């Protein structure tokens, strides 16, 4: 299942969610911090960033 990166248009928080392609098209993505639905997808090379949490 691919991981998508998003950025909230409200609070500017970046977050990532793992979901299927159909889920991404059907679901309303909400910011986990402020609950805003003004969320934009951040296109990044998600094959590279795997060990980013320290
Ligand atoms: Zn937010």
mmCIF file of the protein (N, C-alpha, C, O) and its ligand, coordinates in Angstrom:
data_MODEL
# 
_entry.id   MODEL 
# 
loop_
_entity.id 
_entity.type 
_entity.pdbx_number_of_molecules 
1 polymer     1 
2 non-polymer 1 
# 
_entity_poly.entity_id                      1 
_entity_poly.type                           'polypeptide(L)' 
_entity_poly.nstd_linkage                   no 
_entity_poly.nstd_monomer                   no 
_entity_poly.pdbx_seq_one_letter_code       
;(UNK)(UNK)(UNK)(UNK)(UNK)(UNK)(UNK)(UNK)(UNK)(UNK)(UNK)(UNK)(UNK)(UNK)(UNK)(UNK)
(UNK)(UNK)(UNK)(UNK)(UNK)(UNK)(UNK)(UNK)(UNK)(UNK)(UNK)(UNK)(UNK)(UNK)(UNK)(UNK)
(UNK)(UNK)(UNK)(UNK)(UNK)(UNK)(UNK)(UNK)(UNK)(UNK)(UNK)(UNK)(UNK)(UNK)(UNK)(UNK)
(UNK)(UNK)(UNK)(UNK)(UNK)(UNK)
;
_entity_poly.pdbx_seq_one_letter_code_can   XXXXXXXXXXXXXXXXXXXXXXXXXXXXXXXXXXXXXXXXXXXXXXXXXXXXXX 
_entity_poly.pdbx_strand_id                 A 
# 
loop_
_entity_poly_seq.entity_id 
_entity_poly_seq.num 
_entity_poly_seq.mon_id 
_entity_poly_seq.hetero 
1 1  UNK n 
1 2  UNK n 
1 3  UNK n 
1 4  UNK n 
1 5  UNK n 
1 6  UNK n 
1 7  UNK n 
1 8  UNK n 
1 9  UNK n 
1 10 UNK n 
1 11 UNK n 
1 12 UNK n 
1 13 UNK n 
1 14 UNK n 
1 15 UNK n 
1 16 UNK n 
1 17 UNK n 
1 18 UNK n 
1 19 UNK n 
1 20 UNK n 
1 21 UNK n 
1 22 UNK n 
1 23 UNK n 
1 24 UNK n 
1 25 UNK n 
1 26 UNK n 
1 27 UNK n 
1 28 UNK n 
1 29 UNK n 
1 30 UNK n 
1 31 UNK n 
1 32 UNK n 
1 33 UNK n 
1 34 UNK n 
1 35 UNK n 
1 36 UNK n 
1 37 UNK n 
1 38 UNK n 
1 39 UNK n 
1 40 UNK n 
1 41 UNK n 
1 42 UNK n 
1 43 UNK n 
1 44 UNK n 
1 45 UNK n 
1 46 UNK n 
1 47 UNK n 
1 48 UNK n 
1 49 UNK n 
1 50 UNK n 
1 51 UNK n 
1 52 UNK n 
1 53 UNK n 
1 54 UNK n 
# 
loop_
_struct_asym.id 
_struct_asym.entity_id 
A 1 
B 2 
# 
loop_
_chem_comp.id 
_chem_comp.type 
_chem_comp.mon_nstd_flag 
UNK 'L-peptide linking' . 
ZN  non-polymer         . 
# 
_pdbx_entity_nonpoly.entity_id   2 
_pdbx_entity_nonpoly.name        ? 
_pdbx_entity_nonpoly.comp_id     ZN 
# 
_pdbx_nonpoly_scheme.asym_id         B 
_pdbx_nonpoly_scheme.entity_id       2 
_pdbx_nonpoly_scheme.mon_id          ZN 
_pdbx_nonpoly_scheme.ndb_seq_num     1 
_pdbx_nonpoly_scheme.pdb_seq_num     101 
_pdbx_nonpoly_scheme.auth_seq_num    101 
_pdbx_nonpoly_scheme.pdb_mon_id      ZN 
_pdbx_nonpoly_scheme.auth_mon_id     ZN 
_pdbx_nonpoly_scheme.pdb_strand_id   A 
_pdbx_nonpoly_scheme.pdb_ins_code    . 
# 
loop_
_atom_site.group_PDB 
_atom_site.id 
_atom_site.type_symbol 
_atom_site.label_atom_id 
_atom_site.label_alt_id 
_atom_site.label_comp_id 
_atom_site.label_asym_id 
_atom_site.label_entity_id 
_atom_site.label_seq_id 
_atom_site.pdbx_PDB_ins_code 
_atom_site.Cartn_x 
_atom_site.Cartn_y 
_atom_site.Cartn_z 
_atom_site.occupancy 
_atom_site.B_iso_or_equiv 
_atom_site.pdbx_formal_charge 
_atom_site.auth_seq_id 
_atom_site.auth_comp_id 
_atom_site.auth_asym_id 
_atom_site.auth_atom_id 
_atom_site.pdbx_PDB_model_num 
ATOM   1   N  N  . UNK A 1 1  ? 0.840   -1.193 0.000  1.00 0.00 ? 1   UNK A N  1 
ATOM   2   C  CA . UNK A 1 1  ? 0.000   0.000  0.000  1.00 0.00 ? 1   UNK A CA 1 
ATOM   3   C  C  . UNK A 1 1  ? 0.880   1.250  0.000  1.00 0.00 ? 1   UNK A C  1 
ATOM   4   O  O  . UNK A 1 1  ? 1.745   1.395  0.863  1.00 0.00 ? 1   UNK A O  1 
ATOM   5   N  N  . UNK A 1 2  ? 0.672   2.128  -0.932 1.00 0.00 ? 2   UNK A N  1 
ATOM   6   C  CA . UNK A 1 2  ? 1.556   3.302  -1.006 1.00 0.00 ? 2   UNK A CA 1 
ATOM   7   C  C  . UNK A 1 2  ? 1.272   4.302  0.108  1.00 0.00 ? 2   UNK A C  1 
ATOM   8   O  O  . UNK A 1 2  ? 0.171   4.364  0.654  1.00 0.00 ? 2   UNK A O  1 
ATOM   9   N  N  . UNK A 1 3  ? 2.270   5.056  0.414  1.00 0.00 ? 3   UNK A N  1 
ATOM   10  C  CA . UNK A 1 3  ? 2.127   6.110  1.411  1.00 0.00 ? 3   UNK A CA 1 
ATOM   11  C  C  . UNK A 1 3  ? 2.099   7.456  0.704  1.00 0.00 ? 3   UNK A C  1 
ATOM   12  O  O  . UNK A 1 3  ? 2.944   7.743  -0.143 1.00 0.00 ? 3   UNK A O  1 
ATOM   13  N  N  . UNK A 1 4  ? 1.136   8.260  1.054  1.00 0.00 ? 4   UNK A N  1 
ATOM   14  C  CA . UNK A 1 4  ? 1.011   9.577  0.459  1.00 0.00 ? 4   UNK A CA 1 
ATOM   15  C  C  . UNK A 1 4  ? 1.359   10.655 1.473  1.00 0.00 ? 4   UNK A C  1 
ATOM   16  O  O  . UNK A 1 4  ? 1.034   10.560 2.656  1.00 0.00 ? 4   UNK A O  1 
ATOM   17  N  N  . UNK A 1 5  ? 2.016   11.660 0.982  1.00 0.00 ? 5   UNK A N  1 
ATOM   18  C  CA . UNK A 1 5  ? 2.341   12.792 1.837  1.00 0.00 ? 5   UNK A CA 1 
ATOM   19  C  C  . UNK A 1 5  ? 1.342   13.914 1.574  1.00 0.00 ? 5   UNK A C  1 
ATOM   20  O  O  . UNK A 1 5  ? 0.979   14.197 0.432  1.00 0.00 ? 5   UNK A O  1 
ATOM   21  N  N  . UNK A 1 6  ? 0.919   14.526 2.636  1.00 0.00 ? 6   UNK A N  1 
ATOM   22  C  CA . UNK A 1 6  ? -0.030  15.626 2.518  1.00 0.00 ? 6   UNK A CA 1 
ATOM   23  C  C  . UNK A 1 6  ? 0.462   16.813 3.323  1.00 0.00 ? 6   UNK A C  1 
ATOM   24  O  O  . UNK A 1 6  ? 1.282   16.689 4.232  1.00 0.00 ? 6   UNK A O  1 
ATOM   25  N  N  . UNK A 1 7  ? -0.067  17.959 2.957  1.00 0.00 ? 7   UNK A N  1 
ATOM   26  C  CA . UNK A 1 7  ? 0.197   19.140 3.760  1.00 0.00 ? 7   UNK A CA 1 
ATOM   27  C  C  . UNK A 1 7  ? -1.119  19.856 3.986  1.00 0.00 ? 7   UNK A C  1 
ATOM   28  O  O  . UNK A 1 7  ? -1.909  20.059 3.065  1.00 0.00 ? 7   UNK A O  1 
ATOM   29  N  N  . UNK A 1 8  ? -1.328  20.226 5.212  1.00 0.00 ? 8   UNK A N  1 
ATOM   30  C  CA . UNK A 1 8  ? -2.567  20.895 5.574  1.00 0.00 ? 8   UNK A CA 1 
ATOM   31  C  C  . UNK A 1 8  ? -2.535  22.343 5.089  1.00 0.00 ? 8   UNK A C  1 
ATOM   32  O  O  . UNK A 1 8  ? -1.538  23.045 5.261  1.00 0.00 ? 8   UNK A O  1 
ATOM   33  N  N  . UNK A 1 9  ? -3.621  22.772 4.492  1.00 0.00 ? 9   UNK A N  1 
ATOM   34  C  CA . UNK A 1 9  ? -3.702  24.151 4.044  1.00 0.00 ? 9   UNK A CA 1 
ATOM   35  C  C  . UNK A 1 9  ? -4.045  25.103 5.166  1.00 0.00 ? 9   UNK A C  1 
ATOM   36  O  O  . UNK A 1 9  ? -3.972  26.319 4.991  1.00 0.00 ? 9   UNK A O  1 
ATOM   37  N  N  . UNK A 1 10 ? -4.417  24.570 6.314  1.00 0.00 ? 10  UNK A N  1 
ATOM   38  C  CA . UNK A 1 10 ? -4.766  25.399 7.447  1.00 0.00 ? 10  UNK A CA 1 
ATOM   39  C  C  . UNK A 1 10 ? -3.574  25.662 8.340  1.00 0.00 ? 10  UNK A C  1 
ATOM   40  O  O  . UNK A 1 10 ? -3.143  26.803 8.513  1.00 0.00 ? 10  UNK A O  1 
ATOM   41  N  N  . UNK A 1 11 ? -3.042  24.580 8.908  1.00 0.00 ? 11  UNK A N  1 
ATOM   42  C  CA . UNK A 1 11 ? -1.976  24.742 9.896  1.00 0.00 ? 11  UNK A CA 1 
ATOM   43  C  C  . UNK A 1 11 ? -0.601  24.417 9.320  1.00 0.00 ? 11  UNK A C  1 
ATOM   44  O  O  . UNK A 1 11 ? 0.406   24.526 10.020 1.00 0.00 ? 11  UNK A O  1 
ATOM   45  N  N  . UNK A 1 12 ? -0.553  24.018 8.052  1.00 0.00 ? 12  UNK A N  1 
ATOM   46  C  CA . UNK A 1 12 ? 0.707   23.751 7.365  1.00 0.00 ? 12  UNK A CA 1 
ATOM   47  C  C  . UNK A 1 12 ? 1.428   22.512 7.875  1.00 0.00 ? 12  UNK A C  1 
ATOM   48  O  O  . UNK A 1 12 ? 2.600   22.298 7.564  1.00 0.00 ? 12  UNK A O  1 
ATOM   49  N  N  . UNK A 1 13 ? 0.752   21.722 8.633  1.00 0.00 ? 13  UNK A N  1 
ATOM   50  C  CA . UNK A 1 13 ? 1.391   20.508 9.101  1.00 0.00 ? 13  UNK A CA 1 
ATOM   51  C  C  . UNK A 1 13 ? 1.508   19.511 7.958  1.00 0.00 ? 13  UNK A C  1 
ATOM   52  O  O  . UNK A 1 13 ? 0.593   19.345 7.151  1.00 0.00 ? 13  UNK A O  1 
ATOM   53  N  N  . UNK A 1 14 ? 2.648   18.862 7.915  1.00 0.00 ? 14  UNK A N  1 
ATOM   54  C  CA . UNK A 1 14 ? 2.824   17.802 6.928  1.00 0.00 ? 14  UNK A CA 1 
ATOM   55  C  C  . UNK A 1 14 ? 2.612   16.461 7.595  1.00 0.00 ? 14  UNK A C  1 
ATOM   56  O  O  . UNK A 1 14 ? 3.064   16.235 8.718  1.00 0.00 ? 14  UNK A O  1 
ATOM   57  N  N  . UNK A 1 15 ? 1.930   15.583 6.904  1.00 0.00 ? 15  UNK A N  1 
ATOM   58  C  CA . UNK A 1 15 ? 1.702   14.252 7.445  1.00 0.00 ? 15  UNK A CA 1 
ATOM   59  C  C  . UNK A 1 15 ? 1.606   13.278 6.291  1.00 0.00 ? 15  UNK A C  1 
ATOM   60  O  O  . UNK A 1 15 ? 1.433   13.666 5.135  1.00 0.00 ? 15  UNK A O  1 
ATOM   61  N  N  . UNK A 1 16 ? 1.721   12.019 6.623  1.00 0.00 ? 16  UNK A N  1 
ATOM   62  C  CA . UNK A 1 16 ? 1.641   11.000 5.591  1.00 0.00 ? 16  UNK A CA 1 
ATOM   63  C  C  . UNK A 1 16 ? 0.677   9.904  6.025  1.00 0.00 ? 16  UNK A C  1 
ATOM   64  O  O  . UNK A 1 16 ? 0.582   9.553  7.201  1.00 0.00 ? 16  UNK A O  1 
ATOM   65  N  N  . UNK A 1 17 ? -0.023  9.386  5.044  1.00 0.00 ? 17  UNK A N  1 
ATOM   66  C  CA . UNK A 1 17 ? -0.994  8.344  5.297  1.00 0.00 ? 17  UNK A CA 1 
ATOM   67  C  C  . UNK A 1 17 ? -0.790  7.224  4.291  1.00 0.00 ? 17  UNK A C  1 
ATOM   68  O  O  . UNK A 1 17 ? -0.504  7.464  3.119  1.00 0.00 ? 17  UNK A O  1 
ATOM   69  N  N  . UNK A 1 18 ? -0.941  6.016  4.763  1.00 0.00 ? 18  UNK A N  1 
ATOM   70  C  CA . UNK A 1 18 ? -0.887  4.875  3.871  1.00 0.00 ? 18  UNK A CA 1 
ATOM   71  C  C  . UNK A 1 18 ? -2.301  4.478  3.492  1.00 0.00 ? 18  UNK A C  1 
ATOM   72  O  O  . UNK A 1 18 ? -3.115  4.160  4.358  1.00 0.00 ? 18  UNK A O  1 
ATOM   73  N  N  . UNK A 1 19 ? -2.590  4.494  2.221  1.00 0.00 ? 19  UNK A N  1 
ATOM   74  C  CA . UNK A 1 19 ? -3.924  4.131  1.772  1.00 0.00 ? 19  UNK A CA 1 
ATOM   75  C  C  . UNK A 1 19 ? -3.864  3.694  0.322  1.00 0.00 ? 19  UNK A C  1 
ATOM   76  O  O  . UNK A 1 19 ? -2.915  3.996  -0.402 1.00 0.00 ? 19  UNK A O  1 
ATOM   77  N  N  . UNK A 1 20 ? -4.890  2.985  -0.081 1.00 0.00 ? 20  UNK A N  1 
ATOM   78  C  CA . UNK A 1 20 ? -4.924  2.542  -1.463 1.00 0.00 ? 20  UNK A CA 1 
ATOM   79  C  C  . UNK A 1 20 ? -5.288  3.713  -2.375 1.00 0.00 ? 20  UNK A C  1 
ATOM   80  O  O  . UNK A 1 20 ? -5.728  4.765  -1.913 1.00 0.00 ? 20  UNK A O  1 
ATOM   81  N  N  . UNK A 1 21 ? -5.100  3.512  -3.654 1.00 0.00 ? 21  UNK A N  1 
ATOM   82  C  CA . UNK A 1 21 ? -5.364  4.587  -4.608 1.00 0.00 ? 21  UNK A CA 1 
ATOM   83  C  C  . UNK A 1 21 ? -6.849  4.937  -4.612 1.00 0.00 ? 21  UNK A C  1 
ATOM   84  O  O  . UNK A 1 21 ? -7.210  6.111  -4.699 1.00 0.00 ? 21  UNK A O  1 
ATOM   85  N  N  . UNK A 1 22 ? -7.702  3.938  -4.518 1.00 0.00 ? 22  UNK A N  1 
ATOM   86  C  CA . UNK A 1 22 ? -9.134  4.215  -4.531 1.00 0.00 ? 22  UNK A CA 1 
ATOM   87  C  C  . UNK A 1 22 ? -9.547  4.936  -3.248 1.00 0.00 ? 22  UNK A C  1 
ATOM   88  O  O  . UNK A 1 22 ? -10.434 5.790  -3.266 1.00 0.00 ? 22  UNK A O  1 
ATOM   89  N  N  . UNK A 1 23 ? -8.906  4.592  -2.152 1.00 0.00 ? 23  UNK A N  1 
ATOM   90  C  CA . UNK A 1 23 ? -9.194  5.303  -0.910 1.00 0.00 ? 23  UNK A CA 1 
ATOM   91  C  C  . UNK A 1 23 ? -8.829  6.766  -1.035 1.00 0.00 ? 23  UNK A C  1 
ATOM   92  O  O  . UNK A 1 23 ? -9.568  7.647  -0.595 1.00 0.00 ? 23  UNK A O  1 
ATOM   93  N  N  . UNK A 1 24 ? -7.693  7.011  -1.632 1.00 0.00 ? 24  UNK A N  1 
ATOM   94  C  CA . UNK A 1 24 ? -7.230  8.381  -1.752 1.00 0.00 ? 24  UNK A CA 1 
ATOM   95  C  C  . UNK A 1 24 ? -8.190  9.209  -2.601 1.00 0.00 ? 24  UNK A C  1 
ATOM   96  O  O  . UNK A 1 24 ? -8.361  10.405 -2.364 1.00 0.00 ? 24  UNK A O  1 
ATOM   97  N  N  . UNK A 1 25 ? -8.817  8.569  -3.592 1.00 0.00 ? 25  UNK A N  1 
ATOM   98  C  CA . UNK A 1 25 ? -9.724  9.320  -4.448 1.00 0.00 ? 25  UNK A CA 1 
ATOM   99  C  C  . UNK A 1 25 ? -11.087 9.499  -3.813 1.00 0.00 ? 25  UNK A C  1 
ATOM   100 O  O  . UNK A 1 25 ? -11.783 10.475 -4.093 1.00 0.00 ? 25  UNK A O  1 
ATOM   101 N  N  . UNK A 1 26 ? -11.468 8.577  -2.971 1.00 0.00 ? 26  UNK A N  1 
ATOM   102 C  CA . UNK A 1 26 ? -12.831 8.633  -2.430 1.00 0.00 ? 26  UNK A CA 1 
ATOM   103 C  C  . UNK A 1 26 ? -12.905 9.326  -1.087 1.00 0.00 ? 26  UNK A C  1 
ATOM   104 O  O  . UNK A 1 26 ? -13.857 10.053 -0.804 1.00 0.00 ? 26  UNK A O  1 
ATOM   105 N  N  . UNK A 1 27 ? -11.904 9.101  -0.269 1.00 0.00 ? 27  UNK A N  1 
ATOM   106 C  CA . UNK A 1 27 ? -11.997 9.626  1.086  1.00 0.00 ? 27  UNK A CA 1 
ATOM   107 C  C  . UNK A 1 27 ? -11.652 11.102 1.132  1.00 0.00 ? 27  UNK A C  1 
ATOM   108 O  O  . UNK A 1 27 ? -10.857 11.607 0.340  1.00 0.00 ? 27  UNK A O  1 
ATOM   109 N  N  . UNK A 1 28 ? -12.267 11.768 2.074  1.00 0.00 ? 28  UNK A N  1 
ATOM   110 C  CA . UNK A 1 28 ? -11.871 13.129 2.374  1.00 0.00 ? 28  UNK A CA 1 
ATOM   111 C  C  . UNK A 1 28 ? -10.731 13.065 3.359  1.00 0.00 ? 28  UNK A C  1 
ATOM   112 O  O  . UNK A 1 28 ? -10.874 12.555 4.470  1.00 0.00 ? 28  UNK A O  1 
ATOM   113 N  N  . UNK A 1 29 ? -9.603  13.584 2.940  1.00 0.00 ? 29  UNK A N  1 
ATOM   114 C  CA . UNK A 1 29 ? -8.442  13.565 3.807  1.00 0.00 ? 29  UNK A CA 1 
ATOM   115 C  C  . UNK A 1 29 ? -8.554  14.721 4.793  1.00 0.00 ? 29  UNK A C  1 
ATOM   116 O  O  . UNK A 1 29 ? -8.795  15.867 4.415  1.00 0.00 ? 29  UNK A O  1 
ATOM   117 N  N  . UNK A 1 30 ? -8.375  14.393 6.041  1.00 0.00 ? 30  UNK A N  1 
ATOM   118 C  CA . UNK A 1 30 ? -8.431  15.443 7.054  1.00 0.00 ? 30  UNK A CA 1 
ATOM   119 C  C  . UNK A 1 30 ? -7.092  15.553 7.761  1.00 0.00 ? 30  UNK A C  1 
ATOM   120 O  O  . UNK A 1 30 ? -6.403  14.560 7.994  1.00 0.00 ? 30  UNK A O  1 
ATOM   121 N  N  . UNK A 1 31 ? -6.752  16.762 8.089  1.00 0.00 ? 31  UNK A N  1 
ATOM   122 C  CA . UNK A 1 31 ? -5.535  16.989 8.842  1.00 0.00 ? 31  UNK A CA 1 
ATOM   123 C  C  . UNK A 1 31 ? -5.673  16.384 10.235 1.00 0.00 ? 31  UNK A C  1 
ATOM   124 O  O  . UNK A 1 31 ? -6.658  16.643 10.926 1.00 0.00 ? 31  UNK A O  1 
ATOM   125 N  N  . UNK A 1 32 ? -4.701  15.583 10.652 1.00 0.00 ? 32  UNK A N  1 
ATOM   126 C  CA . UNK A 1 32 ? -4.797  14.962 11.968 1.00 0.00 ? 32  UNK A CA 1 
ATOM   127 C  C  . UNK A 1 32 ? -4.591  15.953 13.102 1.00 0.00 ? 32  UNK A C  1 
ATOM   128 O  O  . UNK A 1 32 ? -4.892  15.652 14.257 1.00 0.00 ? 32  UNK A O  1 
ATOM   129 N  N  . UNK A 1 33 ? -4.087  17.118 12.781 1.00 0.00 ? 33  UNK A N  1 
ATOM   130 C  CA . UNK A 1 33 ? -3.816  18.095 13.828 1.00 0.00 ? 33  UNK A CA 1 
ATOM   131 C  C  . UNK A 1 33 ? -5.002  19.021 14.058 1.00 0.00 ? 33  UNK A C  1 
ATOM   132 O  O  . UNK A 1 33 ? -5.477  19.161 15.185 1.00 0.00 ? 33  UNK A O  1 
ATOM   133 N  N  . UNK A 1 34 ? -5.477  19.647 12.995 1.00 0.00 ? 34  UNK A N  1 
ATOM   134 C  CA . UNK A 1 34 ? -6.534  20.640 13.168 1.00 0.00 ? 34  UNK A CA 1 
ATOM   135 C  C  . UNK A 1 34 ? -7.865  20.202 12.559 1.00 0.00 ? 34  UNK A C  1 
ATOM   136 O  O  . UNK A 1 34 ? -8.882  20.871 12.741 1.00 0.00 ? 34  UNK A O  1 
ATOM   137 N  N  . UNK A 1 35 ? -7.859  19.079 11.834 1.00 0.00 ? 35  UNK A N  1 
ATOM   138 C  CA . UNK A 1 35 ? -9.107  18.565 11.298 1.00 0.00 ? 35  UNK A CA 1 
ATOM   139 C  C  . UNK A 1 35 ? -9.571  19.254 10.029 1.00 0.00 ? 35  UNK A C  1 
ATOM   140 O  O  . UNK A 1 35 ? -10.677 18.995 9.554  1.00 0.00 ? 35  UNK A O  1 
ATOM   141 N  N  . UNK A 1 36 ? -8.744  20.125 9.475  1.00 0.00 ? 36  UNK A N  1 
ATOM   142 C  CA . UNK A 1 36 ? -9.122  20.821 8.263  1.00 0.00 ? 36  UNK A CA 1 
ATOM   143 C  C  . UNK A 1 36 ? -9.121  19.869 7.071  1.00 0.00 ? 36  UNK A C  1 
ATOM   144 O  O  . UNK A 1 36 ? -8.307  18.949 6.999  1.00 0.00 ? 36  UNK A O  1 
ATOM   145 N  N  . UNK A 1 37 ? -10.031 20.099 6.150  1.00 0.00 ? 37  UNK A N  1 
ATOM   146 C  CA . UNK A 1 37 ? -10.065 19.285 4.941  1.00 0.00 ? 37  UNK A CA 1 
ATOM   147 C  C  . UNK A 1 37 ? -9.374  19.988 3.781  1.00 0.00 ? 37  UNK A C  1 
ATOM   148 O  O  . UNK A 1 37 ? -9.391  19.497 2.652  1.00 0.00 ? 37  UNK A O  1 
ATOM   149 N  N  . UNK A 1 38 ? -8.781  21.112 4.055  1.00 0.00 ? 38  UNK A N  1 
ATOM   150 C  CA . UNK A 1 38 ? -8.008  21.782 3.014  1.00 0.00 ? 38  UNK A CA 1 
ATOM   151 C  C  . UNK A 1 38 ? -6.608  21.175 2.991  1.00 0.00 ? 38  UNK A C  1 
ATOM   152 O  O  . UNK A 1 38 ? -5.642  21.765 3.474  1.00 0.00 ? 38  UNK A O  1 
ATOM   153 N  N  . UNK A 1 39 ? -6.534  20.000 2.423  1.00 0.00 ? 39  UNK A N  1 
ATOM   154 C  CA . UNK A 1 39 ? -5.292  19.250 2.453  1.00 0.00 ? 39  UNK A CA 1 
ATOM   155 C  C  . UNK A 1 39 ? -4.797  19.071 1.030  1.00 0.00 ? 39  UNK A C  1 
ATOM   156 O  O  . UNK A 1 39 ? -5.551  18.671 0.142  1.00 0.00 ? 39  UNK A O  1 
ATOM   157 N  N  . UNK A 1 40 ? -3.549  19.364 0.825  1.00 0.00 ? 40  UNK A N  1 
ATOM   158 C  CA . UNK A 1 40 ? -2.988  19.176 -0.501 1.00 0.00 ? 40  UNK A CA 1 
ATOM   159 C  C  . UNK A 1 40 ? -1.959  18.057 -0.492 1.00 0.00 ? 40  UNK A C  1 
ATOM   160 O  O  . UNK A 1 40 ? -1.244  17.834 0.485  1.00 0.00 ? 40  UNK A O  1 
ATOM   161 N  N  . UNK A 1 41 ? -1.917  17.372 -1.611 1.00 0.00 ? 41  UNK A N  1 
ATOM   162 C  CA . UNK A 1 41 ? -0.991  16.258 -1.715 1.00 0.00 ? 41  UNK A CA 1 
ATOM   163 C  C  . UNK A 1 41 ? 0.400   16.775 -2.015 1.00 0.00 ? 41  UNK A C  1 
ATOM   164 O  O  . UNK A 1 41 ? 0.578   17.648 -2.865 1.00 0.00 ? 41  UNK A O  1 
ATOM   165 N  N  . UNK A 1 42 ? 1.365   16.247 -1.331 1.00 0.00 ? 42  UNK A N  1 
ATOM   166 C  CA . UNK A 1 42 ? 2.752   16.582 -1.590 1.00 0.00 ? 42  UNK A CA 1 
ATOM   167 C  C  . UNK A 1 42 ? 3.372   15.421 -2.346 1.00 0.00 ? 42  UNK A C  1 
ATOM   168 O  O  . UNK A 1 42 ? 3.448   14.300 -1.843 1.00 0.00 ? 42  UNK A O  1 
ATOM   169 N  N  . UNK A 1 43 ? 3.806   15.703 -3.544 1.00 0.00 ? 43  UNK A N  1 
ATOM   170 C  CA . UNK A 1 43 ? 4.409   14.650 -4.330 1.00 0.00 ? 43  UNK A CA 1 
ATOM   171 C  C  . UNK A 1 43 ? 5.889   14.555 -4.004 1.00 0.00 ? 43  UNK A C  1 
ATOM   172 O  O  . UNK A 1 43 ? 6.665   15.483 -4.235 1.00 0.00 ? 43  UNK A O  1 
ATOM   173 N  N  . UNK A 1 44 ? 6.242   13.431 -3.474 1.00 0.00 ? 44  UNK A N  1 
ATOM   174 C  CA . UNK A 1 44 ? 7.641   13.228 -3.142 1.00 0.00 ? 44  UNK A CA 1 
ATOM   175 C  C  . UNK A 1 44 ? 8.030   11.813 -3.533 1.00 0.00 ? 44  UNK A C  1 
ATOM   176 O  O  . UNK A 1 44 ? 7.183   10.956 -3.782 1.00 0.00 ? 44  UNK A O  1 
ATOM   177 N  N  . UNK A 1 45 ? 9.306   11.601 -3.578 1.00 0.00 ? 45  UNK A N  1 
ATOM   178 C  CA . UNK A 1 45 ? 9.781   10.267 -3.919 1.00 0.00 ? 45  UNK A CA 1 
ATOM   179 C  C  . UNK A 1 45 ? 9.722   9.393  -2.681 1.00 0.00 ? 45  UNK A C  1 
ATOM   180 O  O  . UNK A 1 45 ? 10.658  9.352  -1.883 1.00 0.00 ? 45  UNK A O  1 
ATOM   181 N  N  . UNK A 1 46 ? 8.614   8.699  -2.539 1.00 0.00 ? 46  UNK A N  1 
ATOM   182 C  CA . UNK A 1 46 ? 8.427   7.961  -1.300 1.00 0.00 ? 46  UNK A CA 1 
ATOM   183 C  C  . UNK A 1 46 ? 9.185   6.649  -1.269 1.00 0.00 ? 46  UNK A C  1 
ATOM   184 O  O  . UNK A 1 46 ? 8.994   5.840  -0.361 1.00 0.00 ? 46  UNK A O  1 
ATOM   185 N  N  . UNK A 1 47 ? 10.035  6.434  -2.244 1.00 0.00 ? 47  UNK A N  1 
ATOM   186 C  CA . UNK A 1 47 ? 10.917  5.274  -2.142 1.00 0.00 ? 47  UNK A CA 1 
ATOM   187 C  C  . UNK A 1 47 ? 12.179  5.636  -1.371 1.00 0.00 ? 47  UNK A C  1 
ATOM   188 O  O  . UNK A 1 47 ? 12.886  4.756  -0.880 1.00 0.00 ? 47  UNK A O  1 
ATOM   189 N  N  . UNK A 1 48 ? 12.458  6.923  -1.266 1.00 0.00 ? 48  UNK A N  1 
ATOM   190 C  CA . UNK A 1 48 ? 13.706  7.360  -0.658 1.00 0.00 ? 48  UNK A CA 1 
ATOM   191 C  C  . UNK A 1 48 ? 13.563  7.538  0.841  1.00 0.00 ? 48  UNK A C  1 
ATOM   192 O  O  . UNK A 1 48 ? 14.408  7.097  1.620  1.00 0.00 ? 48  UNK A O  1 
ATOM   193 N  N  . UNK A 1 49 ? 12.467  8.200  1.236  1.00 0.00 ? 49  UNK A N  1 
ATOM   194 C  CA . UNK A 1 49 ? 12.352  8.546  2.638  1.00 0.00 ? 49  UNK A CA 1 
ATOM   195 C  C  . UNK A 1 49 ? 11.712  7.415  3.437  1.00 0.00 ? 49  UNK A C  1 
ATOM   196 O  O  . UNK A 1 49 ? 10.492  7.344  3.587  1.00 0.00 ? 49  UNK A O  1 
ATOM   197 N  N  . UNK A 1 50 ? 12.560  6.545  3.939  1.00 0.00 ? 50  UNK A N  1 
ATOM   198 C  CA . UNK A 1 50 ? 12.030  5.448  4.736  1.00 0.00 ? 50  UNK A CA 1 
ATOM   199 C  C  . UNK A 1 50 ? 12.495  5.536  6.183  1.00 0.00 ? 50  UNK A C  1 
ATOM   200 O  O  . UNK A 1 50 ? 11.756  5.165  7.096  1.00 0.00 ? 50  UNK A O  1 
ATOM   201 N  N  . UNK A 1 51 ? 13.700  6.018  6.396  1.00 0.00 ? 51  UNK A N  1 
ATOM   202 C  CA . UNK A 1 51 ? 14.233  6.064  7.763  1.00 0.00 ? 51  UNK A CA 1 
ATOM   203 C  C  . UNK A 1 51 ? 14.380  7.502  8.206  1.00 0.00 ? 51  UNK A C  1 
ATOM   204 O  O  . UNK A 1 51 ? 15.484  8.008  8.409  1.00 0.00 ? 51  UNK A O  1 
ATOM   205 N  N  . UNK A 1 52 ? 13.245  8.137  8.348  1.00 0.00 ? 52  UNK A N  1 
ATOM   206 C  CA . UNK A 1 52 ? 13.284  9.565  8.646  1.00 0.00 ? 52  UNK A CA 1 
ATOM   207 C  C  . UNK A 1 52 ? 12.891  9.865  10.085 1.00 0.00 ? 52  UNK A C  1 
ATOM   208 O  O  . UNK A 1 52 ? 12.951  11.015 10.519 1.00 0.00 ? 52  UNK A O  1 
ATOM   209 N  N  . UNK A 1 53 ? 12.493  8.846  10.821 1.00 0.00 ? 53  UNK A N  1 
ATOM   210 C  CA . UNK A 1 53 ? 12.103  9.096  12.209 1.00 0.00 ? 53  UNK A CA 1 
ATOM   211 C  C  . UNK A 1 53 ? 13.220  8.697  13.165 1.00 0.00 ? 53  UNK A C  1 
ATOM   212 O  O  . UNK A 1 53 ? 13.677  7.554  13.151 1.00 0.00 ? 53  UNK A O  1 
ATOM   213 N  N  . UNK A 1 54 ? 13.640  9.597  13.960 1.00 0.00 ? 54  UNK A N  1 
ATOM   214 C  CA . UNK A 1 54 ? 14.753  9.325  14.863 1.00 0.00 ? 54  UNK A CA 1 
ATOM   215 C  C  . UNK A 1 54 ? 14.314  9.528  16.301 1.00 0.00 ? 54  UNK A C  1 
ATOM   216 O  O  . UNK A 1 54 ? 15.112  9.347  17.221 1.00 0.00 ? 54  UNK A O  1 
HETATM 217 ZN ZN . ZN  B 2 .  ? -4.069  21.265 9.922  1.00 0.00 ? 101 ZN  A ZN 1 
# 
